[in-house]
Amino acid sequence: MSALNTQSMGSPGGLPSVLAHCFLGHSGGWAGLVQAMAPPLDALAFDMPGHGRSPAWEDPTGSGDYQADVAAMMAGLVAAREGDGPLLLIGHSFGATVALRHALARPDTVRALVLFEPVFFAAAAGEPEFADYIRAEEPLAAALGSGDTERAARAFMQINGDAPEWDSLPEKQRARFMAQMPLIAASRAGVFSARAKRRARGRMEAFSGPGRVGTGERAPAIFQAVARALARRLGRAEWRVVEGAGHMVPITHAGQSAALIGEWMARHGIAGATAPGRLCG
């Protein structure tokens, strides 16, 4: 497929980083967080296929696994920055699962890992929150199965808690979200399946880099369950909750999210100190 759209953010000479956005988002969503970061980042943000200004996903490997393909594309972006040494990876929601997948496959390329609201639901399988989420997600799963993209888009936005009302969105934006619904169906193998959980088993415990998992205080309970599981299994991971935030935490609470990263970086010797934000957890 054609090259992904990317944009550079932050300051040349800052900490080299690659940023992966959430479903229905785009690379520009990181602007507030990057601007608020102290110390600065030298960040490369990219639009996933079918998002922002990147071309549509064409299932280039024929796997039907959108997460696998996006992770391979992210690996290419990381490899292109090989001269910068190991990188800081930051991901949000589905983008966090892509960053995690890359980090577990190529830990030698990752200096540190930050995951906001990761939707790696397989990690929480067996927890009460997982069963509750599966029930809450039934309208989305049914709509995806029937190909009803409008109903799927409405359901997707409802289950994530702090999304805008569907009917309040401009028609062009609704049409774009509807066109992206097949990507959600194609991501399920990478975030829900037992195979995904087996693939991560052992690799998480072996990941030796520092990790930061951030969740919003008002996000659905499944995200807290996923964060707990990841914090237990990633060898040096720390989980913190951003007060007052929902699922869209790095966008709606960019300053607090930047502070969450900055103080963690300072403690781990990744970069200099930064002023603390209002955090809890």
GIKA-V737301 format. One record per residue. N is the residue number from 1. RES is the residue in one letter. OMEGA is omega in whole degrees, -180 to 180 (NA if undefined). Layout:
# GIKA-V737301
n & res & omega
N & RES & OMEGA
N & RES & OMEGA
This chain:
# GIKA-V737301
n & res & omega
1 & M & 178
2 & S & -177
3 & A & 175
4 & L & 172
5 & N & 178
6 & T & 171
7 & Q & 178
8 & S & -180
9 & M & 175
10 & G & -171
11 & S & 171
12 & P & -176
13 & G & 175
14 & G & -179
15 & L & -179
16 & P & -172
17 & S & 170
18 & V & -172
19 & L & -179
20 & A & -173
21 & H & -178
22 & C & 171
23 & F & -180
24 & L & 179
25 & G & 179
26 & H & -174
27 & S & -179
28 & G & 179
29 & G & -180
30 & W & -171
31 & A & -178
32 & G & -180
33 & L & -178
34 & V & 179
35 & Q & -178
36 & A & -175
37 & M & 171
38 & A & 6
39 & P & -173
40 & P & 175
41 & L & 165
42 & D & -165
43 & A & 170
44 & L & 178
45 & A & -178
46 & F & 173
47 & D & 176
48 & M & 178
49 & P & -179
50 & G & -180
51 & H & 176
52 & G & -178
53 & R & 176
54 & S & 178
55 & P & 179
56 & A & 175
57 & W & -179
58 & E & -178
59 & D & -171
60 & P & -180
61 & T & -178
62 & G & -176
63 & S & -173
64 & G & -176
65 & D & -176
66 & Y & -180
67 & Q & 180
68 & A & -178
69 & D & 180
70 & V & 177
71 & A & 177
72 & A & 178
73 & M & 177
74 & M & 178
75 & A & 177
76 & G & 178
77 & L & 177
78 & V & -179
79 & A & -180
80 & A & 178
81 & R & -176
82 & E & -179
83 & G & 179
84 & D & -177
85 & G & 179
86 & P & -172
87 & L & 166
88 & L & 175
89 & L & 178
90 & I & 178
91 & G & 179
92 & H & 174
93 & S & 178
94 & F & 177
95 & G & 177
96 & A & 177
97 & T & 177
98 & V & 178
99 & A & 178
100 & L & -179
101 & R & 178
102 & H & -177
103 & A & -180
104 & L & 180
105 & A & -177
106 & R & -178
107 & P & 180
108 & D & -179
109 & T & -171
110 & V & 176
111 & R & -180
112 & A & -171
113 & L & 177
114 & V & -178
115 & L & 174
116 & F & 174
117 & E & -178
118 & P & -179
119 & V & 175
120 & F & -172
121 & F & -180
122 & A & -179
123 & A & -177
124 & A & 179
125 & A & -177
126 & G & 177
127 & E & 179
128 & P & -179
129 & E & -180
130 & F & 179
131 & A & 179
132 & D & -179
133 & Y & 178
134 & I & 178
135 & R & -180
136 & A & -176
137 & E & -176
138 & E & 178
139 & P & 177
140 & L & -179
141 & A & 180
142 & A & -180
143 & A & 177
144 & L & -179
145 & G & -179
146 & S & -179
147 & G & 179
148 & D & -172
149 & T & 178
150 & E & 179
151 & R & 179
152 & A & -179
153 & A & 177
154 & R & -178
155 & A & -180
156 & F & -178
157 & M & -179
158 & Q & -174
159 & I & -179
160 & N & 165
161 & G & -172
162 & D & 175
163 & A & 178
164 & P & 177
165 & E & -177
166 & W & -175
167 & D & 179
168 & S & -176
169 & L & 174
170 & P & -177
171 & E & -179
172 & K & 180
173 & Q & 177
174 & R & 179
175 & A & 179
176 & R & 179
177 & F & 178
178 & M & 180
179 & A & -179
180 & Q & -177
181 & M & 176
182 & P & 178
183 & L & 177
184 & I & 177
185 & A & -178
186 & A & -180
187 & S & -169
188 & R & 179
189 & A & -176
190 & G & -175
191 & V & -176
192 & F & -161
193 & S & 174
194 & A & 178
195 & R & 179
196 & A & 179
197 & K & 179
198 & R & -179
199 & R & -178
200 & A & -176
201 & R & -180
202 & G & 179
203 & R & 179
204 & M & -179
205 & E & -178
206 & A & -179
207 & F & -171
208 & S & 180
209 & G & 176
210 & P & 179
211 & G & 177
212 & R & 176
213 & V & -179
214 & G & 177
215 & T & 177
216 & G & -179
217 & E & -175
218 & R & 180
219 & A & 176
220 & P & -172
221 & A & -179
222 & I & -177
223 & F & 175
224 & Q & 180
225 & A & 177
226 & V & -179
227 & A & 178
228 & R & -178
229 & A & -179
230 & L & 180
231 & A & 177
232 & R & -168
233 & R & 176
234 & L & -168
235 & G & -176
236 & R & -176
237 & A & 175
238 & E & 180
239 & W & 174
240 & R & 180
241 & V & 178
242 & V & -175
243 & E & 174
244 & G & -175
245 & A & 172
246 & G & -175
247 & H & -176
248 & M & -170
249 & V & -177
250 & P & 178
251 & I & -177
252 & T & -179
253 & H & -174
254 & A & -179
255 & G & 179
256 & Q & 179
257 & S & 177
258 & A & 178
259 & A & 178
260 & L & 178
261 & I & -173
262 & G & -178
263 & E & 176
264 & W & 177
265 & M & -179
266 & A & -179
267 & R & -179
268 & H & 178
269 & G & 179
270 & I & 179
271 & A & -176
272 & G & -175
273 & A & 174
274 & T & -180
275 & A & -179
276 & P & 173
277 & G & 178
278 & R & -177
279 & L & 172
280 & C & 176
281 & G & NA
